[in-house]
Amino acid sequence: MKNMRQTATPYGPRNLILRGLTFLMLVTSPLQAAPTEAVAVTVAQVKQEQRSQAISNAGRISHKNEIRLAFKTGGLIERIGVEEGDDVTFGQVLATLDLEEINAQQQRAASGYKKAAADLDRFNKLYAEKLVSLQVKQDAQTARDTAAAELQIANFNQKLSVIRAPEDGRILKRYVESSELVQSGQPIFLLASRKQGSVVRVGLIDQDIVKVSLGDPVSIFLDAYPGREFRGEVSEIASSADLGRGTFEVEILIDDQGFALRSGLIARVEITPQTGELQFYIPIESVFKAASGIATVFVLNKTNNAVNEVTVEILEILQDEVAVRGSLKASDRVIKLGAPYLSDGRAVLVVEGS
């Protein structure tokens, strides 16, 4: 049997592939030219724009003002009147101590003051009649003043043996139960004030913190409310970094839109700086010999149809552009395709696709 040979046609699969590769090389990679010949290139206009790139991060929801409430004095808790999650109003009684001992101390201080005041009146009369010395009168005055101070302290302790809501809010945490013996200053409740709303706090690295300003708008997304976007703004910016994490804390005040945003919810945020830095943007294909954040680009010299080599600093790599800083002008046109075959001063021929 004779060997059969298939005759290649101009439209055969292999021929089509070769034709396609040849066309691609002609478009994207100019032929290697002799040193004196002009290199075919495409060019692109340099963009000088002030863009605001969103800064993404995540943090936890909390209330702007969370207050730990405690008794001024220690003692036995007589009654707790609220539970976790309860809404409270200004002045509402939240908890009280057993006041038997505290009331007795107040009564003793009141009796001591009453006696000291009566003694002072008596010694003032005797001094006026020159029956006692000035020293005796002054001692009586001192005793009365001391008793008054002790009574003031006892009244103050009695008043702060009852915990009242300092403002409208919600009980986030209750740390003790009735009949427990507590110490002075021991936290009893954690109260979230309703006055100042909810916030999310995030930590930003140094490259991002310098871009953020007070009042910058923020988009906030919560897994607890899928598909809903909450709005907010930057309300506080830390002036120093957290020593443990090395990040700068930013506080974002949230417009809760009437939803109950509970403390501890995870929030994803996108901060949009109001004022971006004026930067140059060039096509990513224009970047040549990039290393350690420094790259080379070729700028078209329209006068002699040659190129000038310019060194730039890469600031940010985007999807199809690169933000750079260097000796560029908004009127410049940079080489887009053909840079690998160029050197400073090389003549070029700008082709279609510029």
C-alpha positions as CSV (number, residue, x, y, z in Angstrom):
1,M,0.0,0.0,0.0
2,K,1.3,3.4,-0.9
3,N,1.8,6.0,1.8
4,M,-0.8,8.6,1.7
5,R,0.4,12.3,2.2
6,Q,-2.1,14.9,3.1
7,T,-1.6,18.1,1.2
8,A,-1.6,21.3,3.4
9,T,-4.0,23.9,2.3
10,P,-3.8,27.6,3.0
11,Y,-6.6,27.1,5.5
12,G,-5.4,24.0,7.3
13,P,-5.2,24.1,11.2
14,R,-1.5,24.2,11.4
15,N,-1.2,26.9,8.8
16,L,-3.8,29.0,10.5
17,I,-1.9,28.8,13.8
18,L,1.3,29.9,12.2
19,R,-0.3,32.7,10.4
20,G,-1.9,33.8,13.7
21,L,1.4,33.7,15.6
22,T,3.1,35.7,12.9
23,F,0.4,38.4,13.0
24,L,0.6,38.5,16.8
25,M,4.4,39.0,16.7
26,L,4.0,41.8,14.2
27,V,1.5,43.6,16.3
28,T,2.9,43.1,19.8
29,S,6.7,42.7,19.2
30,P,8.4,45.0,16.6
31,L,11.0,43.3,14.6
32,Q,14.6,43.7,15.8
33,A,15.8,46.7,13.9
34,A,19.4,47.6,13.0
35,P,20.9,50.3,15.3
36,T,20.3,53.0,12.7
37,E,16.7,52.0,11.9
38,A,13.6,53.4,13.6
39,V,11.8,50.9,15.9
40,A,8.0,50.6,15.3
41,V,6.2,51.3,18.6
42,T,2.8,52.3,19.9
43,V,2.4,55.1,22.4
44,A,-0.1,56.1,25.2
45,Q,-0.9,59.4,26.8
46,V,0.3,59.9,30.4
47,K,-2.6,60.5,32.8
48,Q,-2.1,62.9,35.7
49,E,-5.1,62.4,38.0
50,Q,-6.1,62.7,41.6
51,R,-7.7,59.4,42.3
52,S,-9.1,58.0,45.6
53,Q,-8.5,54.3,46.0
54,A,-10.7,52.6,48.5
55,I,-8.9,51.2,51.6
56,S,-10.4,47.9,52.7
57,N,-10.2,46.4,56.2
58,A,-12.3,44.7,58.8
59,G,-13.1,45.3,62.5
60,R,-15.7,44.8,65.2
61,I,-18.8,46.8,65.9
62,S,-19.0,48.5,69.3
63,H,-20.8,51.4,70.8
64,K,-19.1,54.8,70.7
65,N,-19.5,55.2,74.5
66,E,-19.5,52.1,76.7
67,I,-19.5,52.8,80.4
68,R,-18.6,50.4,83.2
69,L,-20.9,51.1,86.2
70,A,-19.8,50.2,89.8
71,F,-20.6,51.0,93.4
72,K,-18.6,53.6,95.2
73,T,-18.4,51.4,98.3
74,G,-18.2,47.7,98.8
75,G,-21.0,45.6,100.3
76,L,-23.7,43.0,99.8
77,I,-25.9,43.5,96.7
78,E,-29.5,43.7,97.7
79,R,-31.2,43.9,94.3
80,I,-30.4,43.9,90.6
81,G,-33.2,45.3,88.5
82,V,-32.1,44.8,84.9
83,E,-30.8,42.0,82.7
84,E,-28.4,41.9,79.8
85,G,-30.0,43.4,76.7
86,D,-32.4,45.6,78.6
87,D,-32.9,49.2,77.4
88,V,-32.7,51.7,80.3
89,T,-33.4,55.4,80.7
90,F,-31.6,58.2,82.4
91,G,-31.9,58.0,86.2
92,Q,-33.4,54.5,86.3
93,V,-32.3,52.4,89.3
94,L,-30.2,49.5,88.1
95,A,-28.9,47.9,91.4
96,T,-28.7,48.7,95.1
97,L,-26.5,47.5,98.0
98,D,-27.8,46.4,101.4
99,L,-28.0,49.9,103.0
100,E,-28.2,48.8,106.6
101,E,-24.5,49.4,107.4
102,I,-24.2,52.4,105.1
103,N,-27.3,54.1,106.6
104,A,-25.9,53.5,110.1
105,Q,-22.6,55.2,109.1
106,Q,-24.5,58.1,107.7
107,Q,-26.6,58.4,110.9
108,R,-23.4,58.3,113.0
109,A,-21.8,61.0,110.9
110,A,-25.0,63.1,111.1
111,S,-25.1,62.8,114.9
112,G,-21.4,63.7,115.2
113,Y,-22.0,66.8,113.1
114,K,-25.0,67.9,115.2
115,K,-23.0,67.6,118.4
116,A,-20.0,69.4,116.9
117,A,-22.2,72.2,115.7
118,A,-23.9,72.6,119.1
119,D,-20.5,72.6,120.8
120,L,-19.2,75.4,118.5
121,D,-22.3,77.5,119.3
122,R,-21.8,77.1,123.0
123,F,-18.0,77.9,122.9
124,N,-18.7,80.9,120.7
125,K,-21.0,82.3,123.5
126,L,-18.5,81.5,126.2
127,Y,-15.7,83.1,124.2
128,A,-17.8,86.2,123.8
129,E,-18.2,86.4,127.5
130,K,-14.4,85.8,127.9
131,L,-15.0,82.5,129.7
132,V,-12.9,80.4,127.4
133,S,-9.7,81.1,125.4
134,L,-9.4,81.6,121.6
135,Q,-7.7,78.3,121.4
136,V,-10.8,76.5,122.8
137,K,-13.1,78.3,120.3
138,Q,-10.8,77.4,117.4
139,D,-10.7,73.8,118.4
140,A,-14.5,73.7,118.5
141,Q,-14.5,75.2,115.0
142,T,-12.1,72.6,113.7
143,A,-14.2,69.8,115.2
144,R,-17.3,71.1,113.6
145,D,-15.6,71.4,110.2
146,T,-14.3,67.8,110.5
147,A,-17.7,66.5,111.4
148,A,-19.2,68.3,108.4
149,A,-16.7,66.7,106.1
150,E,-17.4,63.2,107.5
151,L,-21.1,63.7,107.0
152,Q,-20.6,64.8,103.4
153,I,-18.6,61.6,102.8
154,A,-21.2,59.4,104.4
155,N,-24.0,61.1,102.4
156,F,-21.9,60.7,99.2
157,N,-21.3,57.0,99.9
158,Q,-25.0,56.5,100.7
159,K,-26.0,58.1,97.4
160,L,-23.5,56.0,95.4
161,S,-24.7,52.7,97.0
162,V,-27.4,52.8,94.4
163,I,-26.4,52.5,90.7
164,R,-28.6,54.7,88.4
165,A,-28.3,54.9,84.6
166,P,-26.2,57.9,83.8
167,E,-28.0,58.2,80.4
168,D,-30.3,56.4,78.0
169,G,-28.7,53.2,76.7
170,R,-28.6,49.4,76.8
171,I,-27.1,46.9,79.2
172,L,-24.5,45.0,77.3
173,K,-23.1,43.0,80.2
174,R,-24.0,42.2,83.8
175,Y,-21.1,40.9,85.8
176,V,-22.7,39.9,89.2
177,E,-25.8,38.4,90.8
178,S,-28.0,39.5,93.7
179,S,-26.6,38.7,97.2
180,E,-23.0,38.8,96.0
181,L,-20.4,40.6,98.1
182,V,-18.6,43.1,95.9
183,Q,-15.7,45.4,96.4
184,S,-15.5,49.2,95.9
185,G,-15.2,49.9,92.2
186,Q,-15.9,46.4,91.0
187,P,-17.7,46.5,87.6
188,I,-21.4,45.6,87.9
189,F,-22.7,46.5,84.5
190,L,-21.4,47.5,81.0
191,L,-23.8,50.2,79.6
192,A,-23.8,51.3,76.0
193,S,-24.9,54.8,75.6
194,R,-27.5,55.4,72.9
195,K,-26.5,59.1,72.6
196,Q,-23.4,58.7,70.4
197,G,-24.3,55.6,68.3
198,S,-22.2,52.6,67.1
199,V,-18.7,52.6,65.7
200,V,-16.3,50.1,64.1
201,R,-12.6,50.3,64.9
202,V,-10.0,49.1,62.4
203,G,-6.2,49.0,62.3
204,L,-4.5,50.5,59.3
205,I,-0.9,50.2,58.2
206,D,1.4,53.2,57.8
207,Q,1.0,53.3,54.0
208,D,-2.8,53.6,54.4
209,I,-3.1,55.8,57.5
210,V,-1.5,58.8,55.8
211,K,-4.3,58.8,53.2
212,V,-7.1,58.9,55.7
213,S,-8.7,62.1,57.0
214,L,-11.5,62.9,59.5
215,G,-14.8,62.9,57.7
216,D,-13.8,60.5,54.9
217,P,-16.8,58.5,53.7
218,V,-17.0,54.8,54.5
219,S,-19.0,51.9,53.1
220,I,-19.7,49.2,55.8
221,F,-20.9,45.6,55.1
222,L,-22.1,43.2,57.8
223,D,-22.5,39.4,57.4
224,A,-25.5,39.8,59.8
225,Y,-27.3,41.9,57.2
226,P,-26.3,40.4,53.8
227,G,-26.8,42.6,50.8
228,R,-27.2,45.8,52.8
229,E,-24.7,48.6,52.7
230,F,-24.3,50.9,55.8
231,R,-22.7,54.3,55.5
232,G,-20.3,55.9,57.9
233,E,-17.5,58.4,58.3
234,V,-14.1,58.5,59.9
235,S,-14.6,60.1,63.4
236,E,-11.2,59.5,65.1
237,I,-7.7,58.7,63.9
238,A,-5.0,57.5,66.3
239,S,-1.9,59.7,66.4
240,S,0.4,56.8,67.3
241,A,0.6,53.1,66.4
242,D,-0.5,50.3,68.7
243,L,2.7,48.9,70.1
244,G,1.6,45.3,69.9
245,R,0.1,45.3,66.4
246,G,2.0,48.1,64.8
247,T,-1.1,49.5,63.2
248,F,-3.0,52.8,63.7
249,E,-6.5,52.6,65.0
250,V,-9.2,54.4,63.0
251,E,-12.7,54.8,64.4
252,I,-15.7,54.9,62.0
253,L,-19.1,56.3,63.1
254,I,-21.9,54.3,61.6
255,D,-25.3,55.4,60.4
256,D,-27.2,52.3,61.7
257,Q,-30.4,53.1,59.7
258,G,-32.5,52.1,62.7
259,F,-31.0,48.6,62.9
260,A,-29.8,47.2,66.2
261,L,-26.1,46.8,65.6
262,R,-24.9,44.6,68.4
263,S,-21.4,44.9,69.9
264,G,-19.0,42.3,68.5
265,L,-20.5,42.0,65.0
266,I,-17.8,41.7,62.3
267,A,-17.8,44.6,59.8
268,R,-16.0,44.9,56.5
269,V,-15.2,48.5,55.6
270,E,-14.1,50.4,52.5
271,I,-12.7,53.9,53.3
272,T,-12.7,56.3,50.4
273,P,-10.2,59.2,51.1
274,Q,-11.7,62.5,50.1
275,T,-8.4,63.9,48.7
276,G,-6.2,61.6,46.8
277,E,-2.6,62.4,45.8
278,L,-2.0,63.8,42.3
279,Q,-0.2,61.0,40.5
280,F,0.9,59.9,37.1
281,Y,-0.8,56.8,35.6
282,I,0.7,54.9,32.6
283,P,-0.2,51.5,30.9
284,I,1.3,48.5,32.6
285,E,3.0,47.6,29.3
286,S,5.0,50.8,29.4
287,V,7.0,49.7,32.5
288,F,10.4,48.3,31.6
289,K,13.2,46.8,33.8
290,A,11.2,47.1,37.1
291,A,13.1,46.2,40.3
292,S,12.7,47.2,43.9
293,G,9.9,49.7,43.1
294,I,12.0,51.5,40.4
295,A,11.3,51.1,36.7
296,T,12.3,52.6,33.3
297,V,9.8,54.1,30.8
298,F,10.5,55.7,27.4
299,V,8.9,59.0,26.6
300,L,8.4,60.0,23.0
301,N,10.3,63.1,21.9
302,K,8.0,64.6,19.2
303,T,10.7,66.9,17.9
304,N,13.1,64.2,16.5
305,N,10.8,61.1,16.8
306,A,13.2,59.5,19.3
307,V,12.7,58.4,22.9
308,N,14.1,59.7,26.2
309,E,14.7,57.2,29.0
310,V,13.1,58.2,32.3
311,T,13.3,56.5,35.7
312,V,10.1,56.4,37.7
313,E,9.1,55.1,41.2
314,I,6.2,52.6,41.2
315,L,3.6,53.7,43.7
316,E,0.8,51.2,43.0
317,I,0.0,48.5,40.4
318,L,-3.7,48.5,39.3
319,Q,-5.5,46.2,36.9
320,D,-4.1,47.6,33.7
321,E,-2.2,50.7,34.9
322,V,0.6,51.6,37.1
323,A,0.7,54.7,39.4
324,V,4.2,56.2,39.2
325,R,6.2,59.2,40.4
326,G,9.0,60.7,38.4
327,S,10.1,63.3,35.8
328,L,6.9,63.1,33.7
329,K,4.5,65.7,32.5
330,A,0.8,65.4,31.7
331,S,1.5,66.2,28.1
332,D,4.0,63.3,27.7
333,R,3.3,60.2,25.6
334,V,5.0,57.0,26.7
335,I,6.0,54.0,24.7
336,K,3.4,51.2,25.2
337,L,4.6,48.4,22.9
338,G,8.2,48.1,21.7
339,A,10.0,49.2,24.9
340,P,12.3,46.0,25.0
341,Y,14.0,47.1,21.8
342,L,14.7,50.7,22.8
343,S,17.5,52.7,24.5
344,D,17.8,56.3,25.3
345,G,17.8,58.4,22.1
346,R,16.7,55.6,19.8
347,A,14.6,56.7,16.8
348,V,11.1,55.3,16.7
349,L,8.2,55.0,14.2
350,V,4.8,55.4,15.8
351,V,2.3,53.0,14.3
352,E,-1.4,52.6,14.5
353,G,-2.7,51.6,17.9
354,S,-1.3,54.6,19.7
